[in-house]
Amino acid sequence: MTSTGHDHRPQAAGGDARTAELAGRLEVVRSRIEAAAAAAGRSDVPQLIVVTKFHPAADVRRLAALGVGDFGENRDQEAASKTAELADLEVRWHFIGQLQSNKAKSVAKYAASVQSIDRPQLVDALSKAVAREQDSTGRSDLDCFVQVSLEDDAGAHRGGAAPADVELLAARIESAIGLRLAGLMAVAPLGADPEAAFNKLAAISEALRVAHPAAAGISAGMSQDLEAAVKFGATHLRIGSDILGSRPAVG
Ligand SMILES: *Cc1c(COP(=O)(O)O)cnc(C)c1O
């Protein structure tokens, strides 16, 4: 986002009904984030990433006009076509979904961060892809978040590496060309208390920062649990449905 110094009030951009709807929802979410930060006694406000998966490029354009500068997508095919269509926007794209190593080359073309790094082979594939992209376009280093699983039961799965494997992945990212170790990402386990989950994540982050002090990012918190995430130190929030409305069911 280029900062123009203009204020980004909802009424300032766009004229259609969808823009007004998005502006209203965005305002509510921003207020929730500010209230949660104040309640937690934080002087910083976490970074909002608006997750636009399943929603059209036109909505990204509306949100960008409303002052949103960071967007999240979880499938390469959808993200690649949206980012190509929106190449004129000065916004950052964050990849937050499960990623196959053979998609690293595509993701390296548009992503500012990959938040779902869960295995060594993916680190190697991203490093190679970003290094090639840097040679041809001079792109900046890719911010990398290790996705950590907060499940107690290793069987239940919302993705991510086991906490015991975080240090190994972090060290591999830190020594890889083209990659910058940014921190951790997690999704609260379904049906569990999000505060307990994000408290656990905060402890894993603290342990990580002993050896990697710059890896201070904590990407946690979605529409349903952003308050809990802010309370336990989230630096990045990934909010989809509370801003864009419900997504079409996945067939
Ligand atoms: C879809 C998604 C989100 C956004 O979830 P909402 O509940 O729609 O806010 C956040 N993080 C990840 C990893 C996602 O896949």
The ligand as an SDF file (V2000), in Angstrom:
LIG
                    3D

 15 15  0  0  0  0  0  0  0  0999 V2000
   -9.3810  -19.3650    5.8350 C   0  0  0  0  0  0  0  0  0  0  0  0
   -8.2730  -19.1700    6.7940 C   0  0  0  0  0  0  0  0  0  0  0  0
   -8.2880  -18.0950    7.6960 C   0  0  0  0  0  0  0  0  0  0  0  0
   -9.4530  -17.1310    7.8110 C   0  0  0  0  0  0  0  0  0  0  0  0
  -10.4690  -17.7580    8.5290 O   0  0  0  0  0  0  0  0  0  0  0  0
  -11.8520  -16.9930    8.8870 P   0  0  0  0  0  0  0  0  0  0  0  0
  -12.4600  -17.8880    9.9020 O   0  0  0  0  0  0  0  0  0  0  0  0
  -12.6230  -16.8990    7.6270 O   0  0  0  0  0  0  0  0  0  0  0  0
  -11.5070  -15.6720    9.4500 O   0  0  0  0  0  0  0  0  0  0  0  0
   -7.1890  -17.9470    8.5250 C   0  0  0  0  0  0  0  0  0  0  0  0
   -6.1490  -18.8020    8.4790 N   0  0  0  0  0  0  0  0  0  0  0  0
   -6.0890  -19.8420    7.6360 C   0  0  0  0  0  0  0  0  0  0  0  0
   -4.9030  -20.7410    7.6520 C   0  0  0  0  0  0  0  0  0  0  0  0
   -7.1490  -20.0620    6.7680 C   0  0  0  0  0  0  0  0  0  0  0  0
   -7.1020  -21.0970    5.9270 O   0  0  0  0  0  0  0  0  0  0  0  0
  1  2  1  0
  2  3  1  0
  2 14  2  0
  3  4  1  0
  3 10  2  0
  4  5  1  0
  5  6  1  0
  6  7  2  0
  6  8  1  0
  6  9  1  0
 10 11  1  0
 11 12  2  0
 12 13  1  0
 12 14  1  0
 14 15  1  0
M  END
$$$$
